[in-house]
Amino acid sequence: MNVEVLALSKEKAKEEYEAWKQLVRESRVQYAKDFLSLYAHMKHGGKVVDVWEAMKTAGLNEDGDPRLAIVRADSERVLFSKGCRWINGSYVSDGGIFYRENADARRSYNRWKEDVRIPREFFPEWRKNEKGQIDRTSITALTPLIPARILNCLRSHNLANYHILWEVEKWELAPPKDPILLKRVTSNMFLVLATWNLTKLERAVIRGRIQ
């Protein structure tokens, strides 16, 4: 999967980290802590990704669906739906929304909870039919599993603390292949924690979650 990641030399990242650390101590600039988290990761050689920009760059596949999917790691599935707003008596496109499964849902209509929203300027129009209408209002895919070798390296084994980004070959309940494990910092900026290719065994386990 080709996703542009952002990186700095360790020396430059450390310099920026110290500057933002000082600002956090001496002021109440709200976004300073966001930069501190990003540079703290990068000064150790870590990379970050702008998910909004990644979605824009990847665009749509041959079916007219998003090439990439993202969801919190504790959700077995992801649901994508085109966002919309009611303006002047009609609905207008407003980007895309990736939903995670709501573990606390007691009714079917409350099964999905908004997780990651992609603004309109970063998300292309979903392909429409001859009548100018979107054929499908939502699509679903299975979430990749995180291997034990990666989980054991994380500070927390609570999957709700992480997100997974991956390329969807086809939006159907089929196992994915090449995910990226992320840690969310802001609405669009995520720390890259790990990348891996799912083995045949791992993909088979994911396939068994289909109901």
C-alpha positions as CSV (number, residue, x, y, z in Angstrom):
1,M,0.0,0.0,0.0
2,N,1.4,3.4,-1.0
3,V,0.6,6.0,1.6
4,E,2.7,9.1,1.9
5,V,4.2,9.4,5.4
6,L,5.9,12.4,6.9
7,A,9.3,12.1,8.6
8,L,12.2,14.3,9.8
9,S,15.8,13.6,10.8
10,K,16.0,12.7,14.4
11,E,18.1,15.8,15.1
12,K,15.6,18.2,13.5
13,A,12.6,16.4,15.2
14,K,14.4,16.7,18.6
15,E,15.0,20.4,18.0
16,E,11.3,21.0,17.2
17,Y,10.3,18.8,20.1
18,E,12.3,20.9,22.6
19,A,10.8,24.1,21.2
20,W,7.2,22.9,21.5
21,K,7.9,21.4,24.9
22,Q,9.0,24.8,26.1
23,L,5.9,26.4,24.6
24,V,3.7,23.8,26.4
25,R,5.3,24.7,29.7
26,E,5.0,28.5,29.2
27,S,1.7,29.0,27.4
28,R,-1.8,27.7,26.9
29,V,-1.6,27.4,23.1
30,Q,-4.0,24.5,22.5
31,Y,-2.3,23.0,19.5
32,A,1.1,22.9,21.1
33,K,0.5,19.5,22.7
34,D,-0.5,18.1,19.3
35,F,2.9,19.2,17.9
36,L,4.6,17.9,21.0
37,S,3.1,14.4,20.5
38,L,4.1,14.4,16.8
39,Y,7.7,15.5,17.3
40,A,8.1,13.2,20.3
41,H,7.4,10.3,18.0
42,M,9.5,11.6,15.1
43,K,12.6,12.3,17.3
44,H,12.9,8.6,17.8
45,G,12.7,8.0,14.0
46,G,8.9,7.5,13.9
47,K,6.7,8.6,11.0
48,V,3.3,10.3,10.9
49,V,0.6,10.3,8.3
50,D,-2.1,12.8,7.3
51,V,-5.1,10.5,6.8
52,W,-7.1,13.2,5.0
53,E,-4.4,13.8,2.5
54,A,-3.9,10.0,2.1
55,M,-7.6,9.5,1.3
56,K,-7.4,12.3,-1.3
57,T,-4.3,10.9,-3.0
58,A,-5.6,7.3,-3.1
59,G,-9.0,8.3,-4.5
60,L,-11.5,5.7,-5.7
61,N,-11.1,2.2,-7.1
62,E,-12.5,0.9,-10.3
63,D,-15.9,0.3,-8.5
64,G,-16.0,4.0,-7.5
65,D,-15.4,3.2,-3.9
66,P,-12.6,4.5,-1.5
67,R,-9.3,2.7,-2.0
68,L,-8.4,3.1,1.7
69,A,-10.3,2.4,4.9
70,I,-9.6,3.4,8.4
71,V,-11.3,2.4,11.7
72,R,-10.5,2.0,15.4
73,A,-8.7,-1.3,15.9
74,D,-11.3,-2.7,18.3
75,S,-14.0,-2.8,15.6
76,E,-14.3,-6.0,13.7
77,R,-15.7,-4.2,10.7
78,V,-15.7,-0.7,9.2
79,L,-18.7,0.9,7.5
80,F,-18.2,3.8,5.1
81,S,-21.0,6.2,4.2
82,K,-21.0,9.4,2.2
83,G,-21.5,12.4,4.5
84,C,-24.2,14.9,3.7
85,R,-25.7,18.1,5.1
86,W,-29.1,19.6,4.7
87,I,-28.7,23.0,3.0
88,N,-31.5,25.1,1.5
89,G,-34.0,22.3,1.4
90,S,-31.8,19.6,0.0
91,Y,-28.9,17.3,0.9
92,V,-25.4,18.2,-0.3
93,S,-22.3,16.0,-0.3
94,D,-20.1,16.6,2.8
95,G,-17.1,14.2,2.5
96,G,-17.1,10.7,3.8
97,I,-17.5,9.0,7.2
98,F,-15.9,5.8,8.4
99,Y,-17.9,4.2,11.2
100,R,-16.9,1.7,13.8
101,E,-19.1,-0.9,15.5
102,N,-20.7,0.4,18.7
103,A,-20.1,-2.3,21.3
104,D,-22.7,-0.6,23.6
105,A,-25.4,-0.6,21.0
106,R,-28.7,-2.2,22.1
107,R,-30.6,-1.6,18.9
108,S,-29.7,-2.2,15.3
109,Y,-30.0,1.4,14.3
110,N,-27.4,2.3,16.9
111,R,-24.9,-0.3,15.7
112,W,-22.5,2.1,14.1
113,K,-20.7,5.0,15.6
114,E,-18.9,7.7,13.7
115,D,-15.1,7.3,13.9
116,V,-13.2,9.2,11.2
117,R,-14.7,11.9,9.1
118,I,-13.0,13.0,5.9
119,P,-13.9,16.5,4.8
120,R,-15.5,17.2,1.4
121,E,-12.4,18.9,0.0
122,F,-10.3,15.8,0.8
123,F,-12.8,13.2,-0.5
124,P,-13.9,12.7,-4.1
125,E,-17.5,12.2,-5.2
126,W,-18.8,8.7,-5.0
127,R,-19.5,7.4,-8.5
128,K,-23.2,7.9,-9.5
129,N,-25.5,6.1,-11.8
130,E,-27.1,7.4,-15.0
131,K,-29.8,9.2,-12.9
132,G,-27.1,11.0,-11.0
133,Q,-27.7,9.0,-7.9
134,I,-25.3,7.1,-5.7
135,D,-26.0,3.4,-6.1
136,R,-25.1,2.5,-2.5
137,T,-25.5,4.5,0.6
138,S,-22.9,2.5,2.6
139,I,-20.3,-0.2,2.2
140,T,-18.6,-2.5,4.7
141,A,-15.2,-4.3,5.0
142,L,-13.5,-6.5,7.6
143,T,-10.9,-4.9,9.8
144,P,-7.4,-6.5,9.8
145,L,-6.1,-8.4,12.9
146,I,-3.0,-7.1,14.7
147,P,-0.4,-9.9,15.1
148,A,0.9,-10.8,18.6
149,R,4.4,-9.8,17.6
150,I,3.2,-6.2,17.2
151,L,0.7,-6.1,20.1
152,N,3.5,-7.2,22.5
153,C,5.5,-4.1,21.5
154,L,2.7,-1.7,22.3
155,R,2.4,0.2,25.6
156,S,-1.3,-0.8,25.8
157,H,-3.1,-3.9,24.6
158,N,-6.4,-2.0,24.6
159,L,-7.3,-1.9,20.9
160,A,-9.5,1.1,21.4
161,N,-6.3,3.2,21.7
162,Y,-5.3,2.5,18.1
163,H,-6.5,2.8,14.5
164,I,-5.8,0.7,11.4
165,L,-5.5,2.0,7.9
166,W,-5.5,-0.4,4.9
167,E,-6.1,-0.6,1.2
168,V,-9.4,-2.2,0.3
169,E,-9.2,-4.3,-2.8
170,K,-12.9,-4.7,-3.0
171,W,-15.5,-3.5,-0.5
172,E,-16.9,-6.9,0.6
173,L,-16.5,-9.1,3.6
174,A,-13.1,-10.5,2.5
175,P,-9.8,-10.4,4.4
176,P,-7.5,-7.5,3.8
177,K,-3.7,-7.8,3.3
178,D,-1.4,-4.9,4.1
179,P,-2.5,-2.7,7.1
180,I,-0.8,0.2,9.0
181,L,-1.2,0.5,12.7
182,L,-1.8,4.1,13.8
183,K,-2.2,6.2,17.0
184,R,-4.5,9.2,16.6
185,V,-3.2,12.6,17.6
186,T,-5.7,15.0,15.9
187,S,-8.7,14.6,13.5
188,N,-6.3,13.9,10.6
189,M,-2.8,13.3,12.0
190,F,-1.8,9.9,13.2
191,L,1.5,8.3,14.4
192,V,2.6,5.3,12.3
193,L,3.4,2.5,14.8
194,A,3.7,-0.6,12.6
195,T,3.1,-2.0,9.1
196,W,2.8,-5.7,8.2
197,N,1.5,-8.1,5.7
198,L,-1.2,-10.5,6.9
199,T,-0.3,-14.2,6.7
200,K,-2.6,-16.8,5.1
201,L,-3.4,-18.0,8.6
202,E,-4.3,-14.5,9.8
203,R,-6.5,-13.9,6.8
204,A,-8.2,-17.2,7.3
205,V,-9.0,-16.2,10.9
206,I,-10.5,-12.9,9.7
207,R,-12.5,-14.8,7.1
208,G,-14.0,-16.9,9.9
209,R,-15.5,-13.7,11.5
210,I,-17.9,-13.3,8.5
211,Q,-21.5,-13.9,9.6
